[in-house]
Structures are given as structure tokens and as C-alpha cells.
Amino acid sequence: MPESEHKSRSRHTETEAAEELAPADSAHKAELDADVDSLLDEIDSVLENNAEEFVRSFVQKGGQ
């Protein structure tokens, strides 16, 4: 039984540590999410304008 108590304590400590880091990480995550969203918006606009040319640029040509 003492082993199971030890495991639960360490798990509780890990949770507390994660909660302490959460505010800083959430701000960083929000910044990364905004960057990804802007990149996806840019890709969408390119695809709306010239999807065929965009796809053709990724097709391998013979010998590449």
C-alpha cells in the first residue's frame, strides 16, 4: 500500500507543476495558434485564386 500512496503523491505534484506553467504556456499557445491561423488563411486565399497552379508546382517532373 505505501507504494500506491507514493505514486498518487507524485502524480499530484506533477499536476500542480503543470498548473503553475499553464498561464505562460497558454499565452505562448495562443500566439502560435494565431500564427497558424494566419498561415492557413494565406493558403486558403492562394488556393481560391489559383489552386491548379499551386498544385502543379508540387508535381514532380521526370528525373526530379
CHARMM internal coordinates of N, CA and C (Angstrom, degrees):
IC EDIT
DIST 1 N 1 CA 1.4504
DIST 1 CA 1 C 1.5298
ANGL 1 N 1 CA 1 C 114.02
DIST 1 C 2 N 1.3320
ANGL 1 CA 1 C 2 N 118.55
DIHE 1 N 1 CA 1 C 2 N -37.99
DIST 2 N 2 CA 1.4562
ANGL 1 C 2 N 2 CA 117.34
DIHE 1 CA 1 C 2 N 2 CA -179.13
DIST 2 CA 2 C 1.5267
ANGL 2 N 2 CA 2 C 112.86
DIHE 1 C 2 N 2 CA 2 C -58.31
DIST 2 C 3 N 1.3421
ANGL 2 CA 2 C 3 N 117.70
DIHE 2 N 2 CA 2 C 3 N -31.55
DIST 3 N 3 CA 1.4590
ANGL 2 C 3 N 3 CA 120.31
DIHE 2 CA 2 C 3 N 3 CA 179.75
DIST 3 CA 3 C 1.5176
ANGL 3 N 3 CA 3 C 111.44
DIHE 2 C 3 N 3 CA 3 C -64.48
DIST 3 C 4 N 1.3186
ANGL 3 CA 3 C 4 N 117.90
DIHE 3 N 3 CA 3 C 4 N -40.97
DIST 4 N 4 CA 1.4599
ANGL 3 C 4 N 4 CA 120.16
DIHE 3 CA 3 C 4 N 4 CA -178.97
DIST 4 CA 4 C 1.5285
ANGL 4 N 4 CA 4 C 110.97
DIHE 3 C 4 N 4 CA 4 C -67.20
DIST 4 C 5 N 1.3327
ANGL 4 CA 4 C 5 N 117.31
DIHE 4 N 4 CA 4 C 5 N -33.96
DIST 5 N 5 CA 1.4555
ANGL 4 C 5 N 5 CA 120.08
DIHE 4 CA 4 C 5 N 5 CA 176.86
DIST 5 CA 5 C 1.5205
ANGL 5 N 5 CA 5 C 110.27
DIHE 4 C 5 N 5 CA 5 C -66.60
DIST 5 C 6 N 1.3065
ANGL 5 CA 5 C 6 N 116.69
DIHE 5 N 5 CA 5 C 6 N -39.00
DIST 6 N 6 CA 1.4646
ANGL 5 C 6 N 6 CA 121.10
DIHE 5 CA 5 C 6 N 6 CA 179.25
DIST 6 CA 6 C 1.5278
ANGL 6 N 6 CA 6 C 110.33
DIHE 5 C 6 N 6 CA 6 C -64.31
DIST 6 C 7 N 1.3154
ANGL 6 CA 6 C 7 N 117.53
DIHE 6 N 6 CA 6 C 7 N -42.92
DIST 7 N 7 CA 1.4556
ANGL 6 C 7 N 7 CA 121.28
DIHE 6 CA 6 C 7 N 7 CA 179.86
DIST 7 CA 7 C 1.5165
ANGL 7 N 7 CA 7 C 110.81
DIHE 6 C 7 N 7 CA 7 C -62.68
DIST 7 C 8 N 1.3201
ANGL 7 CA 7 C 8 N 117.35
DIHE 7 N 7 CA 7 C 8 N -42.81
DIST 8 N 8 CA 1.4551
ANGL 7 C 8 N 8 CA 119.12
DIHE 7 CA 7 C 8 N 8 CA -178.92
DIST 8 CA 8 C 1.5228
ANGL 8 N 8 CA 8 C 111.38
DIHE 7 C 8 N 8 CA 8 C -67.24
DIST 8 C 9 N 1.3129
ANGL 8 CA 8 C 9 N 117.84
DIHE 8 N 8 CA 8 C 9 N -34.15
DIST 9 N 9 CA 1.4672
ANGL 8 C 9 N 9 CA 120.50
DIHE 8 CA 8 C 9 N 9 CA 177.28
DIST 9 CA 9 C 1.5309
ANGL 9 N 9 CA 9 C 110.66
DIHE 8 C 9 N 9 CA 9 C -65.34
DIST 9 C 10 N 1.3294
ANGL 9 CA 9 C 10 N 117.47
DIHE 9 N 9 CA 9 C 10 N -45.00
DIST 10 N 10 CA 1.4619
ANGL 9 C 10 N 10 CA 119.49
DIHE 9 CA 9 C 10 N 10 CA -178.78
DIST 10 CA 10 C 1.5227
ANGL 10 N 10 CA 10 C 110.38
DIHE 9 C 10 N 10 CA 10 C -66.46
DIST 10 C 11 N 1.3069
ANGL 10 CA 10 C 11 N 117.39
DIHE 10 N 10 CA 10 C 11 N -35.96
DIST 11 N 11 CA 1.4591
ANGL 10 C 11 N 11 CA 120.80
DIHE 10 CA 10 C 11 N 11 CA 177.76
DIST 11 CA 11 C 1.5290
ANGL 11 N 11 CA 11 C 109.58
DIHE 10 C 11 N 11 CA 11 C -65.43
DIST 11 C 12 N 1.3409
ANGL 11 CA 11 C 12 N 116.69
DIHE 11 N 11 CA 11 C 12 N -39.40
DIST 12 N 12 CA 1.4595
ANGL 11 C 12 N 12 CA 121.35
DIHE 11 CA 11 C 12 N 12 CA 178.70
DIST 12 CA 12 C 1.5324
ANGL 12 N 12 CA 12 C 110.32
DIHE 11 C 12 N 12 CA 12 C -65.19
DIST 12 C 13 N 1.3125
ANGL 12 CA 12 C 13 N 117.08
DIHE 12 N 12 CA 12 C 13 N -40.16
DIST 13 N 13 CA 1.4570
ANGL 12 C 13 N 13 CA 121.89
DIHE 12 CA 12 C 13 N 13 CA 178.93
DIST 13 CA 13 C 1.5200
ANGL 13 N 13 CA 13 C 110.85
DIHE 12 C 13 N 13 CA 13 C -65.50
DIST 13 C 14 N 1.3188
ANGL 13 CA 13 C 14 N 117.88
DIHE 13 N 13 CA 13 C 14 N -40.73
DIST 14 N 14 CA 1.4612
ANGL 13 C 14 N 14 CA 121.47
DIHE 13 CA 13 C 14 N 14 CA 178.03
DIST 14 CA 14 C 1.5193
ANGL 14 N 14 CA 14 C 110.52
DIHE 13 C 14 N 14 CA 14 C -62.70
DIST 14 C 15 N 1.3259
ANGL 14 CA 14 C 15 N 117.40
DIHE 14 N 14 CA 14 C 15 N -39.91
DIST 15 N 15 CA 1.4547
ANGL 14 C 15 N 15 CA 121.21
DIHE 14 CA 14 C 15 N 15 CA 179.14
DIST 15 CA 15 C 1.5224
ANGL 15 N 15 CA 15 C 110.71
DIHE 14 C 15 N 15 CA 15 C -64.11
DIST 15 C 16 N 1.3246
ANGL 15 CA 15 C 16 N 116.88
DIHE 15 N 15 CA 15 C 16 N -41.87
DIST 16 N 16 CA 1.4611
ANGL 15 C 16 N 16 CA 120.57
DIHE 15 CA 15 C 16 N 16 CA 178.26
DIST 16 CA 16 C 1.5243
ANGL 16 N 16 CA 16 C 110.77
DIHE 15 C 16 N 16 CA 16 C -63.25
DIST 16 C 17 N 1.3145
ANGL 16 CA 16 C 17 N 117.46
DIHE 16 N 16 CA 16 C 17 N -40.63
DIST 17 N 17 CA 1.4589
ANGL 16 C 17 N 17 CA 121.02
DIHE 16 CA 16 C 17 N 17 CA 179.35
DIST 17 CA 17 C 1.5219
ANGL 17 N 17 CA 17 C 110.59
DIHE 16 C 17 N 17 CA 17 C -64.63
DIST 17 C 18 N 1.3110
ANGL 17 CA 17 C 18 N 117.15
DIHE 17 N 17 CA 17 C 18 N -40.29
DIST 18 N 18 CA 1.4615
ANGL 17 C 18 N 18 CA 121.15
DIHE 17 CA 17 C 18 N 18 CA 178.67
DIST 18 CA 18 C 1.5226
ANGL 18 N 18 CA 18 C 110.53
DIHE 17 C 18 N 18 CA 18 C -65.73
DIST 18 C 19 N 1.3232
ANGL 18 CA 18 C 19 N 117.31
DIHE 18 N 18 CA 18 C 19 N -38.01
DIST 19 N 19 CA 1.4582
ANGL 18 C 19 N 19 CA 120.60
DIHE 18 CA 18 C 19 N 19 CA 178.98
DIST 19 CA 19 C 1.5257
ANGL 19 N 19 CA 19 C 111.43
DIHE 18 C 19 N 19 CA 19 C -67.39
DIST 19 C 20 N 1.3346
ANGL 19 CA 19 C 20 N 117.87
DIHE 19 N 19 CA 19 C 20 N -33.56
DIST 20 N 20 CA 1.4508
ANGL 19 C 20 N 20 CA 121.00
DIHE 19 CA 19 C 20 N 20 CA 178.14
DIST 20 CA 20 C 1.5304
ANGL 20 N 20 CA 20 C 111.20
DIHE 19 C 20 N 20 CA 20 C -68.67
DIST 20 C 21 N 1.3057
ANGL 20 CA 20 C 21 N 118.64
DIHE 20 N 20 CA 20 C 21 N -35.32
DIST 21 N 21 CA 1.4550
ANGL 20 C 21 N 21 CA 122.63
DIHE 20 CA 20 C 21 N 21 CA -179.66
DIST 21 CA 21 C 1.5223
ANGL 21 N 21 CA 21 C 112.56
DIHE 20 C 21 N 21 CA 21 C -81.57
DIST 21 C 22 N 1.2897
ANGL 21 CA 21 C 22 N 117.66
DIHE 21 N 21 CA 21 C 22 N -17.60
DIST 22 N 22 CA 1.4517
ANGL 21 C 22 N 22 CA 122.11
DIHE 21 CA 21 C 22 N 22 CA -173.13
DIST 22 CA 22 C 1.5307
ANGL 22 N 22 CA 22 C 114.10
DIHE 21 C 22 N 22 CA 22 C -55.61
DIST 22 C 23 N 1.3257
ANGL 22 CA 22 C 23 N 122.13
DIHE 22 N 22 CA 22 C 23 N -45.68
DIST 23 N 23 CA 1.4660
ANGL 22 C 23 N 23 CA 119.67
DIHE 22 CA 22 C 23 N 23 CA -178.04
DIST 23 CA 23 C 1.5277
ANGL 23 N 23 CA 23 C 113.16
DIHE 22 C 23 N 23 CA 23 C -60.20
DIST 23 C 24 N 1.3107
ANGL 23 CA 23 C 24 N 118.35
DIHE 23 N 23 CA 23 C 24 N -43.90
DIST 24 N 24 CA 1.4654
ANGL 23 C 24 N 24 CA 120.98
DIHE 23 CA 23 C 24 N 24 CA 179.61
DIST 24 CA 24 C 1.5226
ANGL 24 N 24 CA 24 C 110.23
DIHE 23 C 24 N 24 CA 24 C -67.90
DIST 24 C 25 N 1.3233
ANGL 24 CA 24 C 25 N 116.55
DIHE 24 N 24 CA 24 C 25 N -41.77
DIST 25 N 25 CA 1.4591
ANGL 24 C 25 N 25 CA 120.42
DIHE 24 CA 24 C 25 N 25 CA 179.66
DIST 25 CA 25 C 1.5230
ANGL 25 N 25 CA 25 C 111.37
DIHE 24 C 25 N 25 CA 25 C -67.63
DIST 25 C 26 N 1.3161
ANGL 25 CA 25 C 26 N 117.87
DIHE 25 N 25 CA 25 C 26 N -36.64
DIST 26 N 26 CA 1.4577
ANGL 25 C 26 N 26 CA 119.93
DIHE 25 CA 25 C 26 N 26 CA -178.54
DIST 26 CA 26 C 1.5258
ANGL 26 N 26 CA 26 C 110.76
DIHE 25 C 26 N 26 CA 26 C -67.38
DIST 26 C 27 N 1.3228
ANGL 26 CA 26 C 27 N 117.90
DIHE 26 N 26 CA 26 C 27 N -34.36
DIST 27 N 27 CA 1.4652
ANGL 26 C 27 N 27 CA 120.42
DIHE 26 CA 26 C 27 N 27 CA 176.70
DIST 27 CA 27 C 1.5278
ANGL 27 N 27 CA 27 C 109.70
DIHE 26 C 27 N 27 CA 27 C -67.44
DIST 27 C 28 N 1.3176
ANGL 27 CA 27 C 28 N 116.42
DIHE 27 N 27 CA 27 C 28 N -42.46
DIST 28 N 28 CA 1.4666
ANGL 27 C 28 N 28 CA 120.83
DIHE 27 CA 27 C 28 N 28 CA 178.30
DIST 28 CA 28 C 1.5191
ANGL 28 N 28 CA 28 C 110.62
DIHE 27 C 28 N 28 CA 28 C -65.97
DIST 28 C 29 N 1.3249
ANGL 28 CA 28 C 29 N 116.55
DIHE 28 N 28 CA 28 C 29 N -40.62
DIST 29 N 29 CA 1.4664
ANGL 28 C 29 N 29 CA 121.35
DIHE 28 CA 28 C 29 N 29 CA 178.69
DIST 29 CA 29 C 1.5170
ANGL 29 N 29 CA 29 C 110.71
DIHE 28 C 29 N 29 CA 29 C -63.59
DIST 29 C 30 N 1.3176
ANGL 29 CA 29 C 30 N 117.29
DIHE 29 N 29 CA 29 C 30 N -40.92
DIST 30 N 30 CA 1.4597
ANGL 29 C 30 N 30 CA 121.13
DIHE 29 CA 29 C 30 N 30 CA 178.80
DIST 30 CA 30 C 1.5240
ANGL 30 N 30 CA 30 C 110.79
DIHE 29 C 30 N 30 CA 30 C -62.84
DIST 30 C 31 N 1.3352
ANGL 30 CA 30 C 31 N 116.66
DIHE 30 N 30 CA 30 C 31 N -39.19
DIST 31 N 31 CA 1.4629
ANGL 30 C 31 N 31 CA 121.02
DIHE 30 CA 30 C 31 N 31 CA 178.03
DIST 31 CA 31 C 1.5271
ANGL 31 N 31 CA 31 C 110.71
DIHE 30 C 31 N 31 CA 31 C -65.34
DIST 31 C 32 N 1.3348
ANGL 31 CA 31 C 32 N 116.51
DIHE 31 N 31 CA 31 C 32 N -44.13
DIST 32 N 32 CA 1.4637
ANGL 31 C 32 N 32 CA 120.08
DIHE 31 CA 31 C 32 N 32 CA 178.38
DIST 32 CA 32 C 1.5267
ANGL 32 N 32 CA 32 C 111.32
DIHE 31 C 32 N 32 CA 32 C -64.87
DIST 32 C 33 N 1.3273
ANGL 32 CA 32 C 33 N 116.67
DIHE 32 N 32 CA 32 C 33 N -39.47
DIST 33 N 33 CA 1.4671
ANGL 32 C 33 N 33 CA 120.39
DIHE 32 CA 32 C 33 N 33 CA 177.92
DIST 33 CA 33 C 1.5235
ANGL 33 N 33 CA 33 C 110.87
DIHE 32 C 33 N 33 CA 33 C -61.01
DIST 33 C 34 N 1.3218
ANGL 33 CA 33 C 34 N 116.87
DIHE 33 N 33 CA 33 C 34 N -41.41
DIST 34 N 34 CA 1.4602
ANGL 33 C 34 N 34 CA 120.75
DIHE 33 CA 33 C 34 N 34 CA 178.65
DIST 34 CA 34 C 1.5279
ANGL 34 N 34 CA 34 C 110.87
DIHE 33 C 34 N 34 CA 34 C -63.99
DIST 34 C 35 N 1.3346
ANGL 34 CA 34 C 35 N 116.80
DIHE 34 N 34 CA 34 C 35 N -40.89
DIST 35 N 35 CA 1.4667
ANGL 34 C 35 N 35 CA 120.81
DIHE 34 CA 34 C 35 N 35 CA 178.23
DIST 35 CA 35 C 1.5266
ANGL 35 N 35 CA 35 C 111.18
DIHE 34 C 35 N 35 CA 35 C -63.48
DIST 35 C 36 N 1.3157
ANGL 35 CA 35 C 36 N 116.26
DIHE 35 N 35 CA 35 C 36 N -43.61
DIST 36 N 36 CA 1.4667
ANGL 35 C 36 N 36 CA 120.61
DIHE 35 CA 35 C 36 N 36 CA 179.84
DIST 36 CA 36 C 1.5231
ANGL 36 N 36 CA 36 C 109.91
DIHE 35 C 36 N 36 CA 36 C -65.41
DIST 36 C 37 N 1.3204
ANGL 36 CA 36 C 37 N 117.02
DIHE 36 N 36 CA 36 C 37 N -42.12
DIST 37 N 37 CA 1.4625
ANGL 36 C 37 N 37 CA 120.45
DIHE 36 CA 36 C 37 N 37 CA 179.18
DIST 37 CA 37 C 1.5233
ANGL 37 N 37 CA 37 C 111.46
DIHE 36 C 37 N 37 CA 37 C -61.36
DIST 37 C 38 N 1.3338
ANGL 37 CA 37 C 38 N 117.19
DIHE 37 N 37 CA 37 C 38 N -41.72
DIST 38 N 38 CA 1.4699
ANGL 37 C 38 N 38 CA 119.20
DIHE 37 CA 37 C 38 N 38 CA 179.71
DIST 38 CA 38 C 1.5219
ANGL 38 N 38 CA 38 C 110.59
DIHE 37 C 38 N 38 CA 38 C -67.28
DIST 38 C 39 N 1.3269
ANGL 38 CA 38 C 39 N 117.19
DIHE 38 N 38 CA 38 C 39 N -37.28
DIST 39 N 39 CA 1.4637
ANGL 38 C 39 N 39 CA 120.21
DIHE 38 CA 38 C 39 N 39 CA 177.35
DIST 39 CA 39 C 1.5171
ANGL 39 N 39 CA 39 C 111.18
DIHE 38 C 39 N 39 CA 39 C -64.89
DIST 39 C 40 N 1.3222
ANGL 39 CA 39 C 40 N 117.17
DIHE 39 N 39 CA 39 C 40 N -42.85
DIST 40 N 40 CA 1.4617
ANGL 39 C 40 N 40 CA 120.63
DIHE 39 CA 39 C 40 N 40 CA 178.00
DIST 40 CA 40 C 1.5316
ANGL 40 N 40 CA 40 C 111.47
DIHE 39 C 40 N 40 CA 40 C -65.11
DIST 40 C 41 N 1.3169
ANGL 40 CA 40 C 41 N 117.22
DIHE 40 N 40 CA 40 C 41 N -37.19
DIST 41 N 41 CA 1.4660
ANGL 40 C 41 N 41 CA 120.42
DIHE 40 CA 40 C 41 N 41 CA 176.60
DIST 41 CA 41 C 1.5198
ANGL 41 N 41 CA 41 C 110.96
DIHE 40 C 41 N 41 CA 41 C -63.63
DIST 41 C 42 N 1.3344
ANGL 41 CA 41 C 42 N 116.14
DIHE 41 N 41 CA 41 C 42 N -39.86
DIST 42 N 42 CA 1.4656
ANGL 41 C 42 N 42 CA 120.16
DIHE 41 CA 41 C 42 N 42 CA 178.40
DIST 42 CA 42 C 1.5322
ANGL 42 N 42 CA 42 C 110.63
DIHE 41 C 42 N 42 CA 42 C -64.81
DIST 42 C 43 N 1.3174
ANGL 42 CA 42 C 43 N 116.99
DIHE 42 N 42 CA 42 C 43 N -42.33
DIST 43 N 43 CA 1.4636
ANGL 42 C 43 N 43 CA 120.94
DIHE 42 CA 42 C 43 N 43 CA 178.01
DIST 43 CA 43 C 1.5236
ANGL 43 N 43 CA 43 C 110.53
DIHE 42 C 43 N 43 CA 43 C -63.13
DIST 43 C 44 N 1.3264
ANGL 43 CA 43 C 44 N 116.71
DIHE 43 N 43 CA 43 C 44 N -42.35
DIST 44 N 44 CA 1.4693
ANGL 43 C 44 N 44 CA 120.23
DIHE 43 CA 43 C 44 N 44 CA 177.92
DIST 44 CA 44 C 1.5191
ANGL 44 N 44 CA 44 C 111.51
DIHE 43 C 44 N 44 CA 44 C -59.84
DIST 44 C 45 N 1.3280
ANGL 44 CA 44 C 45 N 116.84
DIHE 44 N 44 CA 44 C 45 N -43.08
DIST 45 N 45 CA 1.4611
ANGL 44 C 45 N 45 CA 119.10
DIHE 44 CA 44 C 45 N 45 CA -179.03
DIST 45 CA 45 C 1.5250
ANGL 45 N 45 CA 45 C 111.19
DIHE 44 C 45 N 45 CA 45 C -65.87
DIST 45 C 46 N 1.3260
ANGL 45 CA 45 C 46 N 117.22
DIHE 45 N 45 CA 45 C 46 N -38.30
DIST 46 N 46 CA 1.4672
ANGL 45 C 46 N 46 CA 120.54
DIHE 45 CA 45 C 46 N 46 CA 177.72
DIST 46 CA 46 C 1.5234
ANGL 46 N 46 CA 46 C 109.77
DIHE 45 C 46 N 46 CA 46 C -64.47
DIST 46 C 47 N 1.3228
ANGL 46 CA 46 C 47 N 116.31
DIHE 46 N 46 CA 46 C 47 N -43.24
DIST 47 N 47 CA 1.4588
ANGL 46 C 47 N 47 CA 119.68
DIHE 46 CA 46 C 47 N 47 CA -178.82
DIST 47 CA 47 C 1.5263
ANGL 47 N 47 CA 47 C 111.86
DIHE 46 C 47 N 47 CA 47 C -67.94
DIST 47 C 48 N 1.3104
ANGL 47 CA 47 C 48 N 117.60
DIHE 47 N 47 CA 47 C 48 N -32.44
DIST 48 N 48 CA 1.4584
ANGL 47 C 48 N 48 CA 120.15
DIHE 47 CA 47 C 48 N 48 CA 177.55
DIST 48 CA 48 C 1.5213
ANGL 48 N 48 CA 48 C 110.78
DIHE 47 C 48 N 48 CA 48 C -66.53
DIST 48 C 49 N 1.3251
ANGL 48 CA 48 C 49 N 116.50
DIHE 48 N 48 CA 48 C 49 N -35.52
DIST 49 N 49 CA 1.4618
ANGL 48 C 49 N 49 CA 120.23
DIHE 48 CA 48 C 49 N 49 CA -177.02
DIST 49 CA 49 C 1.5237
ANGL 49 N 49 CA 49 C 113.00
DIHE 48 C 49 N 49 CA 49 C -81.34
DIST 49 C 50 N 1.3146
ANGL 49 CA 49 C 50 N 117.70
DIHE 49 N 49 CA 49 C 50 N -45.25
DIST 50 N 50 CA 1.4596
ANGL 49 C 50 N 50 CA 119.40
DIHE 49 CA 49 C 50 N 50 CA -174.34
DIST 50 CA 50 C 1.5303
ANGL 50 N 50 CA 50 C 111.35
DIHE 49 C 50 N 50 CA 50 C -150.43
DIST 50 C 51 N 1.3065
ANGL 50 CA 50 C 51 N 116.87
DIHE 50 N 50 CA 50 C 51 N 67.27
DIST 51 N 51 CA 1.4660
ANGL 50 C 51 N 51 CA 121.48
DIHE 50 CA 50 C 51 N 51 CA -177.45
DIST 51 CA 51 C 1.5286
ANGL 51 N 51 CA 51 C 111.38
DIHE 50 C 51 N 51 CA 51 C -63.36
DIST 51 C 52 N 1.3113
ANGL 51 CA 51 C 52 N 116.73
DIHE 51 N 51 CA 51 C 52 N -41.50
DIST 52 N 52 CA 1.4624
ANGL 51 C 52 N 52 CA 119.49
DIHE 51 CA 51 C 52 N 52 CA -176.82
DIST 52 CA 52 C 1.5333
ANGL 52 N 52 CA 52 C 110.85
DIHE 51 C 52 N 52 CA 52 C -63.10
DIST 52 C 53 N 1.3206
ANGL 52 CA 52 C 53 N 117.88
DIHE 52 N 52 CA 52 C 53 N -44.51
DIST 53 N 53 CA 1.4652
ANGL 52 C 53 N 53 CA 121.30
DIHE 52 CA 52 C 53 N 53 CA 179.03
DIST 53 CA 53 C 1.5263
ANGL 53 N 53 CA 53 C 110.74
DIHE 52 C 53 N 53 CA 53 C -65.37
DIST 53 C 54 N 1.3208
ANGL 53 CA 53 C 54 N 116.72
DIHE 53 N 53 CA 53 C 54 N -39.57
DIST 54 N 54 CA 1.4603
ANGL 53 C 54 N 54 CA 121.59
DIHE 53 CA 53 C 54 N 54 CA 179.39
DIST 54 CA 54 C 1.5230
ANGL 54 N 54 CA 54 C 110.55
DIHE 53 C 54 N 54 CA 54 C -60.74
DIST 54 C 55 N 1.3350
ANGL 54 CA 54 C 55 N 116.73
DIHE 54 N 54 CA 54 C 55 N -46.17
DIST 55 N 55 CA 1.4620
ANGL 54 C 55 N 55 CA 121.01
DIHE 54 CA 54 C 55 N 55 CA -179.13
DIST 55 CA 55 C 1.5274
ANGL 55 N 55 CA 55 C 109.99
DIHE 54 C 55 N 55 CA 55 C -68.91
DIST 55 C 56 N 1.3035
ANGL 55 CA 55 C 56 N 116.70
DIHE 55 N 55 CA 55 C 56 N -40.20
DIST 56 N 56 CA 1.4605
ANGL 55 C 56 N 56 CA 120.61
DIHE 55 CA 55 C 56 N 56 CA -178.73
DIST 56 CA 56 C 1.5317
ANGL 56 N 56 CA 56 C 111.41
DIHE 55 C 56 N 56 CA 56 C -61.93
DIST 56 C 57 N 1.3224
ANGL 56 CA 56 C 57 N 117.66
DIHE 56 N 56 CA 56 C 57 N -29.58
DIST 57 N 57 CA 1.4615
ANGL 56 C 57 N 57 CA 120.18
DIHE 56 CA 56 C 57 N 57 CA -179.74
DIST 57 CA 57 C 1.5256
ANGL 57 N 57 CA 57 C 112.31
DIHE 56 C 57 N 57 CA 57 C -69.52
DIST 57 C 58 N 1.3341
ANGL 57 CA 57 C 58 N 117.44
DIHE 57 N 57 CA 57 C 58 N -18.24
DIST 58 N 58 CA 1.4597
ANGL 57 C 58 N 58 CA 120.81
DIHE 57 CA 57 C 58 N 58 CA 179.61
DIST 58 CA 58 C 1.5276
ANGL 58 N 58 CA 58 C 113.21
DIHE 57 C 58 N 58 CA 58 C -98.36
DIST 58 C 59 N 1.3073
ANGL 58 CA 58 C 59 N 117.98
DIHE 58 N 58 CA 58 C 59 N -5.12
DIST 59 N 59 CA 1.4593
ANGL 58 C 59 N 59 CA 121.57
DIHE 58 CA 58 C 59 N 59 CA 179.97
DIST 59 CA 59 C 1.5192
ANGL 59 N 59 CA 59 C 108.41
DIHE 58 C 59 N 59 CA 59 C -78.07
DIST 59 C 60 N 1.3266
ANGL 59 CA 59 C 60 N 115.60
DIHE 59 N 59 CA 59 C 60 N 131.31
DIST 60 N 60 CA 1.4609
ANGL 59 C 60 N 60 CA 119.72
DIHE 59 CA 59 C 60 N 60 CA 179.45
DIST 60 CA 60 C 1.5167
ANGL 60 N 60 CA 60 C 110.32
DIHE 59 C 60 N 60 CA 60 C -74.32
DIST 60 C 61 N 1.2905
ANGL 60 CA 60 C 61 N 113.89
DIHE 60 N 60 CA 60 C 61 N 141.72
DIST 61 N 61 CA 1.4597
ANGL 60 C 61 N 61 CA 119.96
DIHE 60 CA 60 C 61 N 61 CA 175.70
DIST 61 CA 61 C 1.5267
ANGL 61 N 61 CA 61 C 107.08
DIHE 60 C 61 N 61 CA 61 C -99.93
DIST 61 C 62 N 1.2983
ANGL 61 CA 61 C 62 N 116.95
DIHE 61 N 61 CA 61 C 62 N 160.35
DIST 62 N 62 CA 1.4537
ANGL 61 C 62 N 62 CA 121.07
DIHE 61 CA 61 C 62 N 62 CA -177.45
DIST 62 CA 62 C 1.5271
ANGL 62 N 62 CA 62 C 112.24
DIHE 61 C 62 N 62 CA 62 C -53.66
DIST 62 C 63 N 1.3271
ANGL 62 CA 62 C 63 N 116.34
DIHE 62 N 62 CA 62 C 63 N 131.13
DIST 63 N 63 CA 1.4495
ANGL 62 C 63 N 63 CA 121.71
DIHE 62 CA 62 C 63 N 63 CA 176.91
DIST 63 CA 63 C 1.5236
ANGL 63 N 63 CA 63 C 114.89
DIHE 62 C 63 N 63 CA 63 C 87.44
DIST 63 C 64 N 1.3035
ANGL 63 CA 63 C 64 N 118.46
DIHE 63 N 63 CA 63 C 64 N 0.39
DIST 64 N 64 CA 1.4744
ANGL 63 C 64 N 64 CA 120.10
DIHE 63 CA 63 C 64 N 64 CA -179.75
DIST 64 CA 64 C 1.5010
ANGL 64 N 64 CA 64 C 110.71
DIHE 63 C 64 N 64 CA 64 C -88.51
END
COOR INIT
IC SEED 1 N 1 CA 1 C
IC BUILD
